[in-house]
Amino acid sequence: MVVVWEEGTLYDYLFNPKKYIPSTKMVFPGLKKPKERTDLIAYLTYRRNRGYSHCHP
């Protein structure tokens, strides 16, 4: 499965990782509150737009 990680796909994944990618072994229950998902996506977008790598604080 190839996933293009955009805001919509990330939002769906964060809601229910096992449903979105059934074969995942990662133990992450997801973020059930919509505000938590949108806040995380906003933070990741902020970091990406400033050229930060996901590996650096």
Backbone as numpy.savetxt, mean C-alpha at the origin, in Angstrom:
# Nx Ny Nz CAx CAy CAz Cx Cy Cz
1.29 -13.02 -11.17 0.45 -11.84 -11.17 1.33 -10.60 -11.17
1.07 -9.70 -12.08 1.79 -8.44 -12.15 0.87 -7.34 -11.64
1.37 -6.57 -10.71 0.58 -5.48 -10.13 1.27 -4.16 -10.44
0.52 -3.23 -10.97 1.02 -1.88 -11.16 0.55 -1.10 -9.93
1.51 -0.73 -9.09 1.17 -0.08 -7.83 0.88 1.39 -8.04
-0.40 1.68 -8.05 -0.90 3.05 -8.13 -1.77 3.26 -6.90
-2.31 4.45 -6.74 -3.11 4.72 -5.55 -4.28 3.75 -5.39
-4.99 3.46 -6.47 -6.15 2.57 -6.39 -5.79 1.14 -6.04
-4.73 0.61 -6.66 -4.34 -0.77 -6.37 -3.77 -0.87 -4.96
-3.02 0.13 -4.54 -2.48 0.12 -3.19 -3.59 0.22 -2.15
-4.59 1.04 -2.42 -5.73 1.19 -1.51 -6.44 -0.15 -1.34
-6.70 -0.84 -2.44 -7.36 -2.15 -2.39 -6.51 -3.17 -1.64
-5.22 -3.18 -1.92 -4.31 -4.11 -1.26 -4.26 -3.86 0.23
-4.14 -2.60 0.62 -4.05 -2.27 2.04 -5.32 -2.65 2.80
-6.44 -2.67 2.12 -7.70 -3.06 2.74 -7.72 -4.56 3.03
-7.30 -5.37 2.07 -7.37 -6.82 2.24 -6.27 -7.49 1.42
-5.05 -7.57 1.96 -3.93 -8.12 1.22 -4.15 -9.55 0.71
-4.71 -10.41 1.53 -4.89 -11.82 1.13 -5.89 -11.96 -0.02
-6.90 -11.12 -0.05 -7.88 -11.18 -1.14 -7.28 -10.62 -2.43
-6.49 -9.57 -2.29 -5.91 -8.91 -3.47 -4.83 -9.78 -4.10
-3.98 -10.37 -3.26 -2.92 -11.27 -3.73 -3.01 -12.54 -2.89
-3.82 -13.50 -3.32 -4.09 -14.71 -2.52 -2.84 -15.53 -2.16
-1.83 -15.50 -2.98 -0.65 -16.33 -2.73 0.35 -15.71 -1.75
0.06 -14.52 -1.25 1.01 -13.85 -0.36 1.19 -14.63 0.94
2.42 -14.68 1.41 2.73 -15.33 2.68 2.92 -14.29 3.79
2.90 -13.02 3.40 3.11 -11.95 4.35 1.96 -11.91 5.36
2.32 -11.76 6.62 1.31 -11.67 7.68 1.02 -10.18 7.90
0.02 -9.71 7.22 -0.41 -8.32 7.35 -1.91 -8.31 7.18
-2.65 -7.98 8.23 -4.11 -8.07 8.15 -4.77 -6.98 7.31
-4.01 -5.94 6.99 -4.58 -4.83 6.23 -4.98 -3.70 7.14
-5.36 -2.60 6.53 -5.82 -1.42 7.26 -7.30 -1.28 6.97
-8.14 -1.51 7.94 -9.58 -1.53 7.72 -10.21 -0.13 7.68
-9.58 0.84 8.34 -10.13 2.19 8.36 -9.69 2.96 7.11
-10.65 3.49 6.36 -10.30 4.23 5.13 -9.29 5.36 5.36
-9.42 6.08 6.46 -8.50 7.20 6.73 -7.07 6.70 6.91
-6.90 5.55 7.54 -5.56 5.00 7.70 -4.94 4.67 6.34
-5.74 4.13 5.44 -5.24 3.80 4.10 -4.89 5.07 3.33
-5.78 6.06 3.34 -5.50 7.29 2.59 -4.33 8.05 3.20
-4.18 8.03 4.53 -3.04 8.69 5.16 -1.72 8.03 4.76
-1.70 6.71 4.74 -0.48 5.99 4.35 -0.13 6.27 2.88
-1.12 6.25 2.02 -0.88 6.52 0.60 -0.40 7.97 0.41
-0.97 8.90 1.15 -0.53 10.30 1.08 0.92 10.43 1.53
1.29 9.73 2.59 2.67 9.76 3.07 3.62 9.18 2.03
3.27 8.04 1.45 4.13 7.43 0.43 4.26 8.33 -0.80
3.17 8.97 -1.18 3.19 9.91 -2.32 4.09 11.10 -2.01
3.98 11.62 -0.80 4.82 12.73 -0.35 6.30 12.36 -0.46
6.64 11.17 0.05 8.03 10.72 0.01 8.51 10.53 -1.43
7.68 9.89 -2.25 8.06 9.65 -3.64 8.29 10.96 -4.39
7.42 11.93 -4.17 7.53 13.21 -4.88 8.75 14.02 -4.46
9.37 13.68 -3.37 10.57 14.36 -2.91 11.83 13.56 -3.18
11.67 12.46 -3.91 12.84 11.69 -4.35 13.40 10.76 -3.30
12.67 10.50 -2.23 13.16 9.58 -1.22 12.95 8.14 -1.66
13.95 7.33 -1.38 13.82 5.89 -1.63 13.03 5.27 -0.49
12.37 4.14 -0.77 11.65 3.44 0.28 12.60 2.86 1.33
13.88 2.82 1.04 14.85 2.21 1.95 15.45 3.21 2.93
15.20 4.47 2.77 15.81 5.49 3.62 14.76 6.22 4.42
15.08 6.54 5.68 14.12 7.29 6.51 13.92 8.71 6.03
